[in-house]
Amino acid sequence: MLNRLFKLKENNTNVKTEITAGITTFMTMAYILAVNPSILSEAGMDATAVLLATCLASFIGTACMAFMANMPFALSAGMGLNAFLTYTVVLGFGYSWQVALLAVFIEGIIFIILSLTKVREAIFNAIPLSLKHAVSVGIGLFIAFIGLQNAGLTVDNSSTLVSIVSFRENFTTSGICALLAIIGTFLTGILYIRKVKGSILIGILGTWVLGIICQFTGLYTVDAANGYYSLLPSFAMTDFSKLGETFGQCFNVDFSSVGIFNFIVIIFSFLFVDLFDTLGTLIGVATKADMLDEEGRLPKIRPALLADAIATSAGAVLGTSTTTTFVESSAGVAVGGRTGLTALTTAILFLLSMFFAPIFTAIPSFATAPALIIVGFLMFSNIAQLKLTEDNYTSAIPAYLCVIAMPLFYSISEGISIGVISYVLINLACGKAKKVNPVMYVLAVLFILKYIFL
């Protein structure tokens, strides 16, 4: 039944591999169950309600991806988009979180329309193959940087912006976490090189177990005030009635306090970031999974984009920020996930996590960091596909700018923006205008306008 439903044999995979991949993807994404409530609660939303909404929106979106597109991609509340909702729309512009959720809901409806009318598909197909490879490489660096941050290895520095953590200072908190992440990275890498099945998942669990041992022996000290919580899972149940505090609240908006122009700007801000974060993720992960055809197109992109759009609107109604395809899906792809069974496994785990949320949220970020760092390397390996020769500089330089922009500007969409703009301008200036797809000109203009007005 599963083989017929998800076409496992056609995709050279099996049930065991797909389920392992789905579990791996979930484990690398589980941090969102702790991070999203933390961020959105600062906007005045109930943390437990956000947790439940996140679980449900992730389940709906990822299940849609499984059955509509038969792809191994998972969805949840997008990082960056949740911060934009809290720190810019609510705390910056002064709007209520209900207004922000309404903007997310409308954005999702617009995306559904764009997906049905092939607009998003046309955008995907218009992006040249060199930029698609660059996006994969850039995402690799981006998620590796996130892994370094989650591990506590990368810290703020007033003179150089970032630097490596001081291991000796606060060793029993930040120092030991960073050290465990390094050990976990080597463990994961060695297991992957030796072709151990489920190596990334084993790396996550192994690092977590090491952390628990360190807590028992006193090498790791619980310091909740500074964000270092117990690594032991809690078995308390979640208060499901809390969901009522956010469910449907996006329709409970007093428009008398909302300027229509500013509201439109908010909608389009969400729209731009979500559109190109999603496209970038799909490009990057699909490239790594070898799902693109000879022309660099993703055959099943329309249902994948539609699943993403449906998840966004559903998530807004439930009470969470924009739901989008996660780059962590590449962790599941790296261990062999190729079909919707991987996504369905992840979706079911998100649904189950409603009942056991305290256990899943106990997975520390330093334990998932090694997975992100190793997967970042695997995606970075696509740099070999870029032709960095002098006769191809009109494609190579925009690809290079796209790659470095993602980690340095901390945004997938910014990397794509700079890649598209530079590709169009460089080819125009070098007399190769015919090389550029007409849709790319439109995208370049829109990106430039975004920087001017948004």
C-alpha positions, 0 to 999 in steps of 0.5 A, a space after each residue: 500500500 505504502 509503495 503504491 501510494 508513495 511510489 517507493 520503488 520508482 524513487 529507489 527507496 523503501 519504508 525503513 529508509 523513508 521513516 528514518 529520514 522522516 524522524 531525522 527531519 523532525 529531530 532537526 526541526 524539533 527546536 521550533 517547538 521551543 523557539 516559536 512559542 518563545 518568540 511569539 509570546 513576546 508579542 503577547 501570545 500565549 506560549 502554550 497556544 502557540 506551541 499547539 498551533 505550531 504542531 497542528 500547522 506543521 502537521 497540516 502543511 507537511 501532510 499536504 506536502 506528502 499527499 499532494 506533492 509526494 516530496 520529502 519536505 517538511 513545513 513549520 513556522 519559519 524562523 525569521 518570519 516569526 521574528 519579523 512578526 514579533 519584533 517588527 510588526 507588533 513591537 516595532 509598528 505597534 500593531 496587535 498580534 491579531 493584525 499580524 496573523 491576519 496579514 499572514 492569513 491574507 498572504 497565504 491566500 495570495 500564495 494559493 492563488 499564485 500557485 494555482 495560476 502557475 506564477 510561482 512555478 514560472 518564477 522557479 523555472 525562470 531562475 537559471 541553473 547556476 543560481 539554483 546550484 548557488 542557492 543550494 550552496 548558500 543554504 548549506 553555509 546558512 544552516 551551518 552558521 545556524 548550527 554554529 549559533 545553536 551550538 554556542 560556538 559562534 558568539 557576538 563580538 563588538 569588534 569583529 561582529 562574531 567570534 568563537 566562544 571562550 570555552 573556559 569562561 562559563 565552562 559548565 554552561 556555554 563552554 560544555 555545550 559548545 564542546 559537546 556540539 563539536 564532539 557531536 559534529 565529529 561523531 555525526 561526520 564519522 558515522 556518515 563517512 562510514 555509511 552508517 544508516 541514520 547517522 545524522 539521527 544517531 548523532 543528534 541522540 548521541 549528543 543529547 545523551 552525552 549532555 544528560 551524562 554531563 548533567 548527572 556528573 556536574 559538568 553541565 549546570 542548569 542555569 534557567 535564568 541564562 537559558 541553560 535548562 535541564 536536559 532531562 525530558 519532562 513528562 507533563 501533559 499540555 493544556 489543550 484548552 489554551 489553543 482557544 486563545 489564538 484559534 481564529 483570532 486573526 479575524 478578530 481585528 479592529 481596523 480603525 487602528 490599522 492604516 490600510 497602506 501600512 497593512 498592505 506593506 506588512 502583507 507584502 513584506 511577509 509575501 516577499 520573504 516567504 515566497 523566496 525563502 520557500 523557493 530557495 529552500 525547494 531549490 536547494 533541497 531538491 538540488 541535493 536530492 537530485 529531483 531537478 530535471 535536465 533544465 533545472 526544473 522541479 516537476 512537482 513544484 506546483 503541488 509543493 508550493 500549494 501545500 506551502 500556501 495552504 499551511 500558511 493560511 491554516 497556521 494563521 487561523 490556528 495562531 502561528 506565524 508564516 508556515 514554510 518549507 524548512 531547510 532542515 528537510 535536507 537532513 532527511 534527504 541526506 539519509 535517503 528520504 525521497 518521497 512523501 512518506 518521509 514528510 508524512 512521518 515528520 507530520 505524524 511526529 509533529 501531531 504526536 508532539 502535541 501530547 509529548 511536547 515537553 519531551 521533544 522540547 527538551 532536545 537541546 539546540 547543541 544536540 541538533 547543531 551537529 546535524 545542521 553543520 554536517 548537512 550544511 557541508 552536504 549541501 555545500 558540496 554542490 559548489 562543484 556544479 558551479 562553473 567558475 571559469 572565466 568564460 562563464 563569469 556572467 553566471 559565476 559572479 552572481 552565483 558567488 554573490 548569492 552564496 555569500 549573501 545568505 549566511 552574511 545577511 542571515 537570509 535565504 531570500 536576501 541571497 536570492 535577491 542579490 543573485 537575481 539582481 546581479 545576474 540581470 545587471 551583469 548580463 545586461 552590461 556584458 551584452 548578454 541580454 538574450 541569455 536572461 529569461 524575461 521573468 528574471 527582469 521582472 524579478 530584478 525590478 521587484 527586488 529593487 523596489 523592495 529595497 526602496 520601499 519595504 
